[in-house]
Amino acid sequence: MAVPAVVTIQPQYGGAMSSVSRCTWQTGLMDCCSDCGVCCCGMFCFPCLACQVAGDMNECCLCGTSVAMRTLYRTRYNIPGSICSDCCVTLWCTVCSVCQMKRDINRRRELGIF
């Protein structure tokens, strides 16, 4: 009889990525100065930034500011957190939350892992 193959490493979403870039946010929640363009867009045209984030993730434009969008993004890149923390950040720091996601998307694009 043939010995069944045992899977010891589970495939990961998104292909090969470095553990540092995959498992953390690329910038902090309040790191607005790291990308002033994103920060200004978030402050002065928030709906535009939310639609950009949703579009980057191939989702409906109305989803850009949702807890589900942040949770989806966080789980896609194995970023630590919980739905509760996503809910709190999205509820009390909506602009900062969407700005952080957009900065993260931009950085991951530069690294070739988005």
C-alpha positions, 0 to 999 in steps of 0.5 A: 500500500502507498503511504498517504502524503501528509501536508505539513505546510499550508498554502498561504493567500497571496504567494511568497512574502517576507514575514515582516511585510506580511504580518504587520501594518506598514505604517502606524494608525497615526502615521499621517506624515509618512504619506502627506498626499494620502493624509490630505486626500483623507482629510479633504476628500474622504469619500474619494479615498474610501473609494480608492481603497475599495477599488484597490481591493476589488470591492464595492465603493461603499465598502471602503470604510467598513469594518469588514473591509479592514478585517478582510485586509488584515486577514489577507496579510496576516496582520494581528488584530481582531474584529473588535479592534477593527470595529473600534478603529473604524468607529472612532478613527475612521479617517485614520483607518482608511488612510492607514489602509491606503498607505499600506496598499501603496507600500505593498505595491512598491514591495510587489506584494499587493 
